Amino acid sequence: MRLRTRRATAAAAVLTAGALALSGCGGSSGGSGGSGTTVSSLKKAGKVVVGINGENPYSFIGKDGKPDGATIALDKAVYKKLGINTVEAKKVEWDALIPGLNSGQYDEVSAGMSILPDRCKKAAFSYPEITYETALLVPKGNPKNLHTMQDLKTKKVNLVTENGAIEQGYAKTMGIQTQTVGSPEEGLQAVENGQADVFALTAISLRTLVKTQKAEGKVEVTKAFTASVGGKLQIGAGAAVFRKSDKSLLAAYNKELKKIIDDPKQFNAVVGKYGFTEAERPQGKTTDTAYLCSGKLPDAK
């Protein structure tokens, strides 16, 4: 496996909810990007196409070849209420998700993408869907005793992050040198093979990764933590992402999504089977997209 040191390009693989292939353009936008996709145009097309990165448990392609995961489940629940029963998925590299959205390759990004100021300038984020904390994937026994981002800086370890993921941003801001990989599986492999001391990602992603890859004997996941960067606590909240031109679609999506997120029973019914609990349900300031886009984060104590 080669650790990546430059930005990755979009993957060509495309998979759908009903088959292993889908047409080349996203929904009713016809690949034009700025034409203003609406609920009506999606209903006319008979489907919605979402961009995913393939990160379990957020959104990935299941063994049956169909899109699966917590954010896919939320999409299906929301779009069903809007009269759209088919959700298809196009898998691309993480840092190509928003560019692909804006170029019209799909109608929405469904990847649990963190709401960050720089991203908010490029696309429109929905009402928050999930919250999460960071964790570290380390060799069994945690030989270097790593538990926080600060540990990674002071101990000068060989860190790997996923290209374009929020943890890569943390490392850059903190002046921590990192190599990048294109997928969680590559991050796991880097630690297993001794190419890296640690792989940083969201806690729920790492726990799911170790379980699905049956890697418990070689690696372990540290206790989840809220990262502190520059004296500020990093609030991890993910959302669906839309083109800025698709305001009516975003409004309709938000109306139905909010009903699920604000109701603990509905939230559990939709995403509970993917390992998400009440701890991952957005509450308080994590339900305010504008606040999260502003970057006005609380001080670390």
Contacts in CASP RR format, 6 or more apart in sequence:
PFRMAT RR
TARGET T0000
AUTHOR 0000-0000-0000
METHOD contacts of the structure
MODEL  1
MRLRTRRATAAAAVLTAGALALSGCGGSSGGSGGSGTTVSSLKKAGKVVV
GINGENPYSFIGKDGKPDGATIALDKAVYKKLGINTVEAKKVEWDALIPG
LNSGQYDEVSAGMSILPDRCKKAAFSYPEITYETALLVPKGNPKNLHTMQ
DLKTKKVNLVTENGAIEQGYAKTMGIQTQTVGSPEEGLQAVENGQADVFA
LTAISLRTLVKTQKAEGKVEVTKAFTASVGGKLQIGAGAAVFRKSDKSLL
AAYNKELKKIIDDPKQFNAVVGKYGFTEAERPQGKTTDTAYLCSGKLPDA
K
1 181 0 8 1.000
1 186 0 8 1.000
1 189 0 8 1.000
1 190 0 8 1.000
1 193 0 8 1.000
1 195 0 8 1.000
3 160 0 8 1.000
3 179 0 8 1.000
3 180 0 8 1.000
3 181 0 8 1.000
3 186 0 8 1.000
3 190 0 8 1.000
3 195 0 8 1.000
3 196 0 8 1.000
4 163 0 8 1.000
4 179 0 8 1.000
4 180 0 8 1.000
4 181 0 8 1.000
4 182 0 8 1.000
5 179 0 8 1.000
5 180 0 8 1.000
7 95 0 8 1.000
7 163 0 8 1.000
8 93 0 8 1.000
8 94 0 8 1.000
8 95 0 8 1.000
8 96 0 8 1.000
8 163 0 8 1.000
8 180 0 8 1.000
8 182 0 8 1.000
9 93 0 8 1.000
9 96 0 8 1.000
10 92 0 8 1.000
10 93 0 8 1.000
10 96 0 8 1.000
10 99 0 8 1.000
10 100 0 8 1.000
10 105 0 8 1.000
11 91 0 8 1.000
11 92 0 8 1.000
11 93 0 8 1.000
11 96 0 8 1.000
13 91 0 8 1.000
14 21 0 8 1.000
14 22 0 8 1.000
14 24 0 8 1.000
14 90 0 8 1.000
14 91 0 8 1.000
15 21 0 8 1.000
15 22 0 8 1.000
15 61 0 8 1.000
15 65 0 8 1.000
15 66 0 8 1.000
15 67 0 8 1.000
15 88 0 8 1.000
15 89 0 8 1.000
15 90 0 8 1.000
15 91 0 8 1.000
16 22 0 8 1.000
16 66 0 8 1.000
16 67 0 8 1.000
16 88 0 8 1.000
16 89 0 8 1.000
17 47 0 8 1.000
17 66 0 8 1.000
17 67 0 8 1.000
17 86 0 8 1.000
17 87 0 8 1.000
17 88 0 8 1.000
17 89 0 8 1.000
18 66 0 8 1.000
18 86 0 8 1.000
18 88 0 8 1.000
20 65 0 8 1.000
22 49 0 8 1.000
22 88 0 8 1.000
22 90 0 8 1.000
24 105 0 8 1.000
25 31 0 8 1.000
25 49 0 8 1.000
25 104 0 8 1.000
25 105 0 8 1.000
26 49 0 8 1.000
26 90 0 8 1.000
26 104 0 8 1.000
26 105 0 8 1.000
26 106 0 8 1.000
26 107 0 8 1.000
27 37 0 8 1.000
27 41 0 8 1.000
27 42 0 8 1.000
27 45 0 8 1.000
27 47 0 8 1.000
27 48 0 8 1.000
27 49 0 8 1.000
27 106 0 8 1.000
27 107 0 8 1.000
28 37 0 8 1.000
28 38 0 8 1.000
28 41 0 8 1.000
28 42 0 8 1.000
28 44 0 8 1.000
28 45 0 8 1.000
28 107 0 8 1.000
29 35 0 8 1.000
29 36 0 8 1.000
29 37 0 8 1.000
29 41 0 8 1.000
29 104 0 8 1.000
29 107 0 8 1.000
30 104 0 8 1.000
31 103 0 8 1.000
31 104 0 8 1.000
31 105 0 8 1.000
32 104 0 8 1.000
33 102 0 8 1.000
33 103 0 8 1.000
33 104 0 8 1.000
33 243 0 8 1.000
33 245 0 8 1.000
34 102 0 8 1.000
34 104 0 8 1.000
34 243 0 8 1.000
34 245 0 8 1.000
34 246 0 8 1.000
35 245 0 8 1.000
36 243 0 8 1.000
36 245 0 8 1.000
36 246 0 8 1.000
36 249 0 8 1.000
37 107 0 8 1.000
37 243 0 8 1.000
37 246 0 8 1.000
37 249 0 8 1.000
38 246 0 8 1.000
38 248 0 8 1.000
38 249 0 8 1.000
39 82 0 8 1.000
39 83 0 8 1.000
39 84 0 8 1.000
39 248 0 8 1.000
39 249 0 8 1.000
39 252 0 8 1.000
42 48 0 8 1.000
42 79 0 8 1.000
42 82 0 8 1.000
42 84 0 8 1.000
42 107 0 8 1.000
42 249 0 8 1.000
43 82 0 8 1.000
43 83 0 8 1.000
43 84 0 8 1.000
46 84 0 8 1.000
46 85 0 8 1.000
46 86 0 8 1.000
47 84 0 8 1.000
47 86 0 8 1.000
47 87 0 8 1.000
47 88 0 8 1.000
48 75 0 8 1.000
48 79 0 8 1.000
48 84 0 8 1.000
48 86 0 8 1.000
48 87 0 8 1.000
48 88 0 8 1.000
48 107 0 8 1.000
48 108 0 8 1.000
49 88 0 8 1.000
49 89 0 8 1.000
49 90 0 8 1.000
49 105 0 8 1.000
49 106 0 8 1.000
49 107 0 8 1.000
49 108 0 8 1.000
50 59 0 8 1.000
50 67 0 8 1.000
50 72 0 8 1.000
50 75 0 8 1.000
50 87 0 8 1.000
50 88 0 8 1.000
50 89 0 8 1.000
50 90 0 8 1.000
50 106 0 8 1.000
50 107 0 8 1.000
50 108 0 8 1.000
50 109 0 8 1.000
50 110 0 8 1.000
51 59 0 8 1.000
51 89 0 8 1.000
51 90 0 8 1.000
51 91 0 8 1.000
51 92 0 8 1.000
51 97 0 8 1.000
51 100 0 8 1.000
51 101 0 8 1.000
51 105 0 8 1.000
51 106 0 8 1.000
51 108 0 8 1.000
51 109 0 8 1.000
51 110 0 8 1.000
51 111 0 8 1.000
52 58 0 8 1.000
52 59 0 8 1.000
52 60 0 8 1.000
52 61 0 8 1.000
52 67 0 8 1.000
52 71 0 8 1.000
52 72 0 8 1.000
52 89 0 8 1.000
52 90 0 8 1.000
52 91 0 8 1.000
52 92 0 8 1.000
52 109 0 8 1.000
52 110 0 8 1.000
52 111 0 8 1.000
53 59 0 8 1.000
53 91 0 8 1.000
53 92 0 8 1.000
53 93 0 8 1.000
53 94 0 8 1.000
53 97 0 8 1.000
53 111 0 8 1.000
53 183 0 8 1.000
54 60 0 8 1.000
54 61 0 8 1.000
54 91 0 8 1.000
54 111 0 8 1.000
54 183 0 8 1.000
55 94 0 8 1.000
55 111 0 8 1.000
55 183 0 8 1.000
55 184 0 8 1.000
55 205 0 8 1.000
56 69 0 8 1.000
56 184 0 8 1.000
56 205 0 8 1.000
56 208 0 8 1.000
56 209 0 8 1.000
56 212 0 8 1.000
57 69 0 8 1.000
57 70 0 8 1.000
57 204 0 8 1.000
57 205 0 8 1.000
57 208 0 8 1.000
57 274 0 8 1.000
57 275 0 8 1.000
57 276 0 8 1.000
58 69 0 8 1.000
58 70 0 8 1.000
58 71 0 8 1.000
58 110 0 8 1.000
58 111 0 8 1.000
58 112 0 8 1.000
58 130 0 8 1.000
58 205 0 8 1.000
59 67 0 8 1.000
59 68 0 8 1.000
59 69 0 8 1.000
59 70 0 8 1.000
59 71 0 8 1.000
59 72 0 8 1.000
59 89 0 8 1.000
59 110 0 8 1.000
59 111 0 8 1.000
59 112 0 8 1.000
60 67 0 8 1.000
60 68 0 8 1.000
60 69 0 8 1.000
61 67 0 8 1.000
61 68 0 8 1.000
61 89 0 8 1.000
61 91 0 8 1.000
62 68 0 8 1.000
67 87 0 8 1.000
67 88 0 8 1.000
67 89 0 8 1.000
69 274 0 8 1.000
70 129 0 8 1.000
70 130 0 8 1.000
70 270 0 8 1.000
70 271 0 8 1.000
70 272 0 8 1.000
70 274 0 8 1.000
70 275 0 8 1.000
70 276 0 8 1.000
71 110 0 8 1.000
71 111 0 8 1.000
71 112 0 8 1.000
71 129 0 8 1.000
71 130 0 8 1.000
71 240 0 8 1.000
72 87 0 8 1.000
72 89 0 8 1.000
72 110 0 8 1.000
73 270 0 8 1.000
73 271 0 8 1.000
73 274 0 8 1.000
74 110 0 8 1.000
74 129 0 8 1.000
74 240 0 8 1.000
74 257 0 8 1.000
74 260 0 8 1.000
74 270 0 8 1.000
74 271 0 8 1.000
75 87 0 8 1.000
75 108 0 8 1.000
75 110 0 8 1.000
75 240 0 8 1.000
76 87 0 8 1.000
77 256 0 8 1.000
77 260 0 8 1.000
77 270 0 8 1.000
78 253 0 8 1.000
78 256 0 8 1.000
78 257 0 8 1.000
78 260 0 8 1.000
79 85 0 8 1.000
79 87 0 8 1.000
81 256 0 8 1.000
82 252 0 8 1.000
82 253 0 8 1.000
82 256 0 8 1.000
89 110 0 8 1.000
90 105 0 8 1.000
90 106 0 8 1.000
92 100 0 8 1.000
92 105 0 8 1.000
93 163 0 8 1.000
93 182 0 8 1.000
94 111 0 8 1.000
94 162 0 8 1.000
94 163 0 8 1.000
94 164 0 8 1.000
94 165 0 8 1.000
94 182 0 8 1.000
95 163 0 8 1.000
95 164 0 8 1.000
97 109 0 8 1.000
97 111 0 8 1.000
97 113 0 8 1.000
97 241 0 8 1.000
98 109 0 8 1.000
98 119 0 8 1.000
98 122 0 8 1.000
98 123 0 8 1.000
98 241 0 8 1.000
100 106 0 8 1.000
101 107 0 8 1.000
101 108 0 8 1.000
101 109 0 8 1.000
101 123 0 8 1.000
101 241 0 8 1.000
101 242 0 8 1.000
101 243 0 8 1.000
102 122 0 8 1.000
102 123 0 8 1.000
102 243 0 8 1.000
104 243 0 8 1.000
107 242 0 8 1.000
107 246 0 8 1.000
107 249 0 8 1.000
108 240 0 8 1.000
108 241 0 8 1.000
108 242 0 8 1.000
108 253 0 8 1.000
109 123 0 8 1.000
109 240 0 8 1.000
109 241 0 8 1.000
109 242 0 8 1.000
110 240 0 8 1.000
111 241 0 8 1.000
112 129 0 8 1.000
112 130 0 8 1.000
112 238 0 8 1.000
112 239 0 8 1.000
112 240 0 8 1.000
113 119 0 8 1.000
113 125 0 8 1.000
113 238 0 8 1.000
113 239 0 8 1.000
113 241 0 8 1.000
114 166 0 8 1.000
114 236 0 8 1.000
114 237 0 8 1.000
114 238 0 8 1.000
115 125 0 8 1.000
115 128 0 8 1.000
115 236 0 8 1.000
115 237 0 8 1.000
115 238 0 8 1.000
115 239 0 8 1.000
115 289 0 8 1.000
115 292 0 8 1.000
115 293 0 8 1.000
116 166 0 8 1.000
116 292 0 8 1.000
116 293 0 8 1.000
116 295 0 8 1.000
117 293 0 8 1.000
117 294 0 8 1.000
117 295 0 8 1.000
119 125 0 8 1.000
119 241 0 8 1.000
120 292 0 8 1.000
120 293 0 8 1.000
123 241 0 8 1.000
123 242 0 8 1.000
123 243 0 8 1.000
123 244 0 8 1.000
124 241 0 8 1.000
124 242 0 8 1.000
124 243 0 8 1.000
124 244 0 8 1.000
124 246 0 8 1.000
124 247 0 8 1.000
124 250 0 8 1.000
125 238 0 8 1.000
125 239 0 8 1.000
125 240 0 8 1.000
125 241 0 8 1.000
125 242 0 8 1.000
125 289 0 8 1.000
125 292 0 8 1.000
125 293 0 8 1.000
126 239 0 8 1.000
126 240 0 8 1.000
126 241 0 8 1.000
126 242 0 8 1.000
126 250 0 8 1.000
126 253 0 8 1.000
126 254 0 8 1.000
126 257 0 8 1.000
126 289 0 8 1.000
127 239 0 8 1.000
127 254 0 8 1.000
127 257 0 8 1.000
127 258 0 8 1.000
127 261 0 8 1.000
127 282 0 8 1.000
127 287 0 8 1.000
127 289 0 8 1.000
128 237 0 8 1.000
128 238 0 8 1.000
128 239 0 8 1.000
128 261 0 8 1.000
128 282 0 8 1.000
128 286 0 8 1.000
128 287 0 8 1.000
128 288 0 8 1.000
128 289 0 8 1.000
128 292 0 8 1.000
129 238 0 8 1.000
129 239 0 8 1.000
129 240 0 8 1.000
129 257 0 8 1.000
129 261 0 8 1.000
129 282 0 8 1.000
130 237 0 8 1.000
130 238 0 8 1.000
130 271 0 8 1.000
130 276 0 8 1.000
130 280 0 8 1.000
130 281 0 8 1.000
130 282 0 8 1.000
131 235 0 8 1.000
131 236 0 8 1.000
131 237 0 8 1.000
131 238 0 8 1.000
131 279 0 8 1.000
131 280 0 8 1.000
131 281 0 8 1.000
131 282 0 8 1.000
131 283 0 8 1.000
131 286 0 8 1.000
132 202 0 8 1.000
132 203 0 8 1.000
132 204 0 8 1.000
132 205 0 8 1.000
132 236 0 8 1.000
132 237 0 8 1.000
132 238 0 8 1.000
132 280 0 8 1.000
133 202 0 8 1.000
133 203 0 8 1.000
133 224 0 8 1.000
133 225 0 8 1.000
133 226 0 8 1.000
133 227 0 8 1.000
133 236 0 8 1.000
134 149 0 8 1.000
134 167 0 8 1.000
134 170 0 8 1.000
134 200 0 8 1.000
134 201 0 8 1.000
134 202 0 8 1.000
134 203 0 8 1.000
134 224 0 8 1.000
134 225 0 8 1.000
134 226 0 8 1.000
134 227 0 8 1.000
134 234 0 8 1.000
135 200 0 8 1.000
135 201 0 8 1.000
135 202 0 8 1.000
135 203 0 8 1.000
135 206 0 8 1.000
135 207 0 8 1.000
135 221 0 8 1.000
135 222 0 8 1.000
135 223 0 8 1.000
135 224 0 8 1.000
135 225 0 8 1.000
136 146 0 8 1.000
136 147 0 8 1.000
136 152 0 8 1.000
136 198 0 8 1.000
136 199 0 8 1.000
136 200 0 8 1.000
136 206 0 8 1.000
136 221 0 8 1.000
136 222 0 8 1.000
137 187 0 8 1.000
137 188 0 8 1.000
137 191 0 8 1.000
137 198 0 8 1.000
137 199 0 8 1.000
137 200 0 8 1.000
137 201 0 8 1.000
137 206 0 8 1.000
137 209 0 8 1.000
137 210 0 8 1.000
137 219 0 8 1.000
137 220 0 8 1.000
137 221 0 8 1.000
137 222 0 8 1.000
138 144 0 8 1.000
138 146 0 8 1.000
138 191 0 8 1.000
138 197 0 8 1.000
138 198 0 8 1.000
138 219 0 8 1.000
138 220 0 8 1.000
138 221 0 8 1.000
138 222 0 8 1.000
139 191 0 8 1.000
139 194 0 8 1.000
139 197 0 8 1.000
139 218 0 8 1.000
139 219 0 8 1.000
139 220 0 8 1.000
140 217 0 8 1.000
140 218 0 8 1.000
140 219 0 8 1.000
140 220 0 8 1.000
141 220 0 8 1.000
142 220 0 8 1.000
142 222 0 8 1.000
144 155 0 8 1.000
144 157 0 8 1.000
144 197 0 8 1.000
144 198 0 8 1.000
145 151 0 8 1.000
146 152 0 8 1.000
146 155 0 8 1.000
146 157 0 8 1.000
146 197 0 8 1.000
146 198 0 8 1.000
146 222 0 8 1.000
147 222 0 8 1.000
147 223 0 8 1.000
147 225 0 8 1.000
148 225 0 8 1.000
148 227 0 8 1.000
148 228 0 8 1.000
149 170 0 8 1.000
149 171 0 8 1.000
149 174 0 8 1.000
149 176 0 8 1.000
149 200 0 8 1.000
149 227 0 8 1.000
149 228 0 8 1.000
149 229 0 8 1.000
150 228 0 8 1.000
151 157 0 8 1.000
152 159 0 8 1.000
152 171 0 8 1.000
152 174 0 8 1.000
152 176 0 8 1.000
152 198 0 8 1.000
152 200 0 8 1.000
153 174 0 8 1.000
153 175 0 8 1.000
153 176 0 8 1.000
157 197 0 8 1.000
157 198 0 8 1.000
158 179 0 8 1.000
158 195 0 8 1.000
158 196 0 8 1.000
158 197 0 8 1.000
158 198 0 8 1.000
159 171 0 8 1.000
159 176 0 8 1.000
159 177 0 8 1.000
159 178 0 8 1.000
159 179 0 8 1.000
159 196 0 8 1.000
159 197 0 8 1.000
159 198 0 8 1.000
159 199 0 8 1.000
159 200 0 8 1.000
160 178 0 8 1.000
160 179 0 8 1.000
160 180 0 8 1.000
160 181 0 8 1.000
160 187 0 8 1.000
160 190 0 8 1.000
160 191 0 8 1.000
160 195 0 8 1.000
160 196 0 8 1.000
160 198 0 8 1.000
160 199 0 8 1.000
160 200 0 8 1.000
161 167 0 8 1.000
161 168 0 8 1.000
161 169 0 8 1.000
161 171 0 8 1.000
161 178 0 8 1.000
161 179 0 8 1.000
161 180 0 8 1.000
161 181 0 8 1.000
161 199 0 8 1.000
161 200 0 8 1.000
161 201 0 8 1.000
162 168 0 8 1.000
162 180 0 8 1.000
162 181 0 8 1.000
162 182 0 8 1.000
162 183 0 8 1.000
162 184 0 8 1.000
162 187 0 8 1.000
162 201 0 8 1.000
163 180 0 8 1.000
163 181 0 8 1.000
163 182 0 8 1.000
164 180 0 8 1.000
165 201 0 8 1.000
166 202 0 8 1.000
166 234 0 8 1.000
166 236 0 8 1.000
167 200 0 8 1.000
167 201 0 8 1.000
167 202 0 8 1.000
167 227 0 8 1.000
168 178 0 8 1.000
168 180 0 8 1.000
170 176 0 8 1.000
170 200 0 8 1.000
170 227 0 8 1.000
170 229 0 8 1.000
170 234 0 8 1.000
171 177 0 8 1.000
171 178 0 8 1.000
171 200 0 8 1.000
172 178 0 8 1.000
173 229 0 8 1.000
173 230 0 8 1.000
174 229 0 8 1.000
174 230 0 8 1.000
179 190 0 8 1.000
179 196 0 8 1.000
181 187 0 8 1.000
181 190 0 8 1.000
181 199 0 8 1.000
184 199 0 8 1.000
184 201 0 8 1.000
184 205 0 8 1.000
184 206 0 8 1.000
184 209 0 8 1.000
185 209 0 8 1.000
185 213 0 8 1.000
187 196 0 8 1.000
187 199 0 8 1.000
188 199 0 8 1.000
188 209 0 8 1.000
188 210 0 8 1.000
188 213 0 8 1.000
188 215 0 8 1.000
188 219 0 8 1.000
189 195 0 8 1.000
190 196 0 8 1.000
190 199 0 8 1.000
191 197 0 8 1.000
191 198 0 8 1.000
191 199 0 8 1.000
191 219 0 8 1.000
192 215 0 8 1.000
192 218 0 8 1.000
192 219 0 8 1.000
199 206 0 8 1.000
201 209 0 8 1.000
203 221 0 8 1.000
203 224 0 8 1.000
204 275 0 8 1.000
204 276 0 8 1.000
204 280 0 8 1.000
206 221 0 8 1.000
207 221 0 8 1.000
208 274 0 8 1.000
208 275 0 8 1.000
209 215 0 8 1.000
210 216 0 8 1.000
210 219 0 8 1.000
210 220 0 8 1.000
210 221 0 8 1.000
226 233 0 8 1.000
226 234 0 8 1.000
226 235 0 8 1.000
226 236 0 8 1.000
227 233 0 8 1.000
227 234 0 8 1.000
228 234 0 8 1.000
228 300 0 8 1.000
230 300 0 8 1.000
231 299 0 8 1.000
231 300 0 8 1.000
232 297 0 8 1.000
232 298 0 8 1.000
232 299 0 8 1.000
232 300 0 8 1.000
233 297 0 8 1.000
233 298 0 8 1.000
233 299 0 8 1.000
233 300 0 8 1.000
234 297 0 8 1.000
235 285 0 8 1.000
235 286 0 8 1.000
235 292 0 8 1.000
235 297 0 8 1.000
235 298 0 8 1.000
236 286 0 8 1.000
237 282 0 8 1.000
237 286 0 8 1.000
237 292 0 8 1.000
239 289 0 8 1.000
240 253 0 8 1.000
240 257 0 8 1.000
242 249 0 8 1.000
242 250 0 8 1.000
242 253 0 8 1.000
259 266 0 8 1.000
260 266 0 8 1.000
260 267 0 8 1.000
260 270 0 8 1.000
261 267 0 8 1.000
261 281 0 8 1.000
261 282 0 8 1.000
261 287 0 8 1.000
262 287 0 8 1.000
264 278 0 8 1.000
264 281 0 8 1.000
267 276 0 8 1.000
267 278 0 8 1.000
267 281 0 8 1.000
268 276 0 8 1.000
268 277 0 8 1.000
268 278 0 8 1.000
271 280 0 8 1.000
285 291 0 8 1.000
285 292 0 8 1.000
286 292 0 8 1.000
END
